[in-house]
């Protein structure tokens, strides 16, 4: 009893001034905040809302938040650029925030306004926040499946245990030769989140084995792709592109790279033409092949586009120094994205209207 009381006193002592300000704001505005599953939520839907939820692509991710900041500062700020449908602040046990939040707007147009106005906004001195499109996950990863289970049987079980199953695929387990893992795709992020909650709380078992269920993360997706991919490396095609989707073999000689002139500039111009904003690149060297190829991890955010591009790319280095290698990687990635955007159906004639799909 004394230990519980001491713990509660410690929790109350963490950031008391800002907690008190939050309580005053809640009382003055009459706003409802509900804390559940490690997050504190406003709306979803907000008071007076009629109709269904906003379309996919209406949410932004907010990062690099000071941990002592609460909704009394954040909600008015994000409401200043558009009407909020929902605001979720991730919380720690101590009552501080976890440094990130999600703001869902009533329209996609407000997402563009939020990114343009608030990405890089100085919330406190020397503290600029990150605002970008939220990636709404729709895939769950199920680990611990016996190899005896067939695809059809498992899909039927998952459909009975959760709603909104669109597709299911089975893969060899990266950690056990006696098990399979499954990737289950749902019709929406909400359907996947509800399924995860139901399956985890239901403590799902198959053939007496307890299963591990979590979101499908990018690193696991790459492991599964590698595990189910072809065992033999195909002969590389002759290409002047500065990257390859696969690591070059030990005996392969990289083909000469003929730079594509100003590819990043071409991508910027293409995105501006479509009124998507200037792409933001992040690159990081993760490994070096025996033949000297550099492997980069990259992520590219195009403010007005619903897709965040990320993955790995191989680049033939030159002798111009470390910073130049990152520029070459950006050129290679930009060329890949240009091809993807050319295949992506985005209307180019606006005539004063909001583009379809945005």
N, C-alpha and C positions, 0 to 999 in steps of 0.2 A: 504494500500500500504506500509506504514511504517512498519507495523507488518510483512508483507511478507518479506520485505527486511531484517529486523532484524532476522527473522527465517533463511533465507538463509545464512546470515553472521555467525550465530551460527553453522549451518551445515558445512560450509566451515572451521570453526575453530576446528572441531573435527578431531583429528589425521592427521594434515596437512602434516607432514613429510612423513609418509608412503603413503599417498594418492599421493603426488608428485612423490615419487619413483615408484609407480604403473604406473602413466602416462608416465614417462620416459621409463619404461620397455615396455609398450604397443607400444610406438612410435618406439623404437629400434627394437622390434621383429616383428612388423606389425601384432600382434595377435588381433583377434576380440573378444571383450567381450560384450555380450548383456544382459542388465538388464531387467527382466520381472517378474511380480508376486512375488516380494520379494526375488528374487535370481538373481545372475549374472552368466551367462553361457558362457563357451567356447566350441566350437565344436558341436557335435550332429547332423550331422557328422562334423569332422574336415576337413580342406582344402585338396582336392585331394582324398577324400575317395570314393571308388567305392563299390557297392553292398549294401546289407541290413544292418541293425543294428546288433551289436554283440548278441550272444545268452544270454538267461537268466542266471544270476549268474556271470555276468562280471563286476559287480559294487561293490565298497566298500563304507562303511560309515566311515567318518572321524569325530571324536569328540574331545572335550576338546581343541579346537583351541583358542589361544589368540585372542581377538576381534579386535586387531589392526593389524592383519596379513592379507595380501591380496594375489592375484594370482601370483604376481611377485616372491613370495617365495614358494607358494604351488605348482603351476603347474610344475616348473622345478623339484621339489622334487619328485612328483609322476610320472613324466615322466622318472625319472632315473631308474625305475624298469620295465617299460613297456610302450607300445604305448597307449596314451589316445585317446579314442573316444569322451569323453565328460567330462567336469569338471564343477560342479555347487556349487557355494559358496552362502550360505544363508545370506541375508543382512538385516540390520535394517534400519529404516527411516533416522537415523543420519549418515549413511555411514560406520558404523562399521559392522563387520560380526557377525552373531548370534551364533558363537561358533561351527558350524558344516558345513560339506560339503559332496559332493558325487563325487567320481571319477569312471567313467566307462571306462574300458579298451577294447581293441579290442579282447581279448581272456580271457578265464577263468584262464589260466596258469599265466597270469600277476597278477590276483587277489591274487593267492597264494603267489606270490613273494612280492606283496605290503604288505600283512599281515605279512609275515615273516620278512621283512626288516624294516617296518615303524611302526608297532604296538608297542607303548612304546617309540617311537623316541622322543628325547629331542629337541623340536623345539626352545624353549627358555630355559633359565636357570630355573630349577625347574618346567618346564612345558612339560610333556610328553603326546603326543597325543594318541588317541585310533583309531585303524584301524581294522575294521572287515567287514565281508560280509554284504552287504546291503539287507534288507528284502524288496523285491519288492511287494508292496501291490497290490492286484487285486480285492478287495472287497469294495463296497460302502454300506453305511448304510443310509436308507431312512426312515425318521420319520414323523409322522403326517398323516398316511394313514387311511381313514375311513374304519371301519370294513366291510362295504358292498362290498368292492372290492374283487373280486375273484383272485386267483393266475394267471389263464390264461389271464384275462383281463389286469392285471398289467404288466405281462411279455410282452404282446404285445405292451403296451404303452412305456415301457422302451426300447424295441427293435427298435421302431420307433423313439424315442428321442435320442438314442445313439447306437453306433456300438460296436460289439464285446461281446454282452451279451452271457455268457455261461449257467448261471443258476440263478434262483431267488427263494428265500424261504421267507415265511411269518411267523411272530412270534407275540405273544401278546406283546403289548407295556409295558415296565417296569414302565412307569409313568402314563399311562391312560388306563382305562378299555374300553374306547370307540374307541380306535385306535389300529392299527397294525403298525409294523415296517417291513421293508423288507431288506434283504441282497441280493445284486446283485453282482454276480461274473462275471468278465470279462476275456477275453482271454489273456490279458497281463497287465502289470502295465501301459504302455503307453495308452492302450485302456481305462483303468479305469480312468486315469488322464484326458484324453480328454473328457470322459463322464462326469466326475465331473465338469469340467470347463463349458461344454455346458449346463448341467442341472442347475447349480447354476446361470450362467449368463442368462439362459432362464427363470429363476424364475418359475420353474415348479409348476403348480397347478393341482389338481384333485378334482372334485366336489366342486370347490370354496375354497378348503383348500390349503394354502401354505405349501410346504414340506421342511423339513430340510434334506440336503444331505451332508454327510461327509464320510471320510474314516472309515471303520470298525476297531475299536481299540480293543485290547485284553480284556480290562475290560468290554466293551459292549458285546463282544462275550460270555464271561462267564455269564453275566446277562441273555442273551437270551437263552443260554444252560440251565441255572437253571430254567428259566421261562417256557420252553417247555419240561423240563425233567419230569420223572415220579413223581407223588405227593407222593406216598408211598415209603418209603425207603425199598429196598429189604433186606432180611436177609443176614448178612455178611457171606461170605464164609470163611472156615478155611484156613488160610494162614500164612506162616511164614515170609512174606514180611514185611519190616518195614514201610509200608505206605498203605494208602487206598485212593482211588480216591474220596471218599465222607467223610464228617465229621461224626465221630461216634456219635450215639445217646446218650441221657442222661443216659439211663439205660444199655448201652452196656459196656462190659468189654473188653478192648483191649487184643487181643491174645498175648501170650509171643513172643518176637522177638528173633529169633535165627539168629545172624548176618551172612550174606553171606561174607565169608572171602575175604578181599581185592578186593571188587567189583570195586572201583575206579581204582585200579592198573590193573584189568582185562580190563576195558574200555580203559585205556591208551594204553595197549599192543595191543588191538584189533585195535584201531585207528592208531597206529604206523605201524601195519602190512598192513593196507590199505593206508598208506602214507598220512593220513589226518591231522597229527599234534596232539599235546596234547590238550585235552579239557580244557577249562577255565570255572570254576564254580563261580556263584554268588548266594548266598542264603541269605534270610532275613526272620526272624520270624514275622508273621503278626497277629497271634491270638492263643489263648489257649482254648481248649474245656473244658466243665464241668468235663470231666473225666481225664483231664490233658494231652491230646494229643496236640502236637505243630503243628501248620499249618505254613508251609514255602512257600514263593514264591521263585522260582528258575529260573535261566537262564543259559544255557550252550551253549557256542560257540565252535564248532569244526572247526579250521581254514580252513581245506580243504573240509568241507562238506557244501552242499547247504542249509541245514536246521539248524535254530537256535531253540533249545529246550527251552521252557519256560512254566510255569504253576504253579500249587499249589500242595503240597504234605503234607500228615499227617504223623507224626513220633511219636512213643512212646518214651518219654524221659527216661533217666536213671539218676543216681545220680552222674555222673562223672563231672558235671559242664557245664556251658554255651557253651564253645568252642566245647565240645564233641557232643553237640546236632547238631551243624552245620555239623560235620563230619558224623554223622549218616544220616542226610538229604542227604548229597552228596552220601553216599553209596546207599541210596534208589533210588535217581535220576539216578545214574550210572546204577543200575540194570534195571530201566525202559528204559534207552537209549540203553543199550546192546540189549534188546529184540527188540526195534525198528530198530536198525541197522541190526540185524540178518534178519529182514523181508524186509529191504530195499535192492533193487537189486544193489549191487556195485561189479564190477568185482575185483577179487583178484589176477589175473595174469596180470602183466603189460608188461613183456618182452620188457622193454625200452620204451613203448608207454604211452601216456597220457590216463588215465582211461576214459571210456565212461561216459558221464555225468558230467565231470569236465573240 
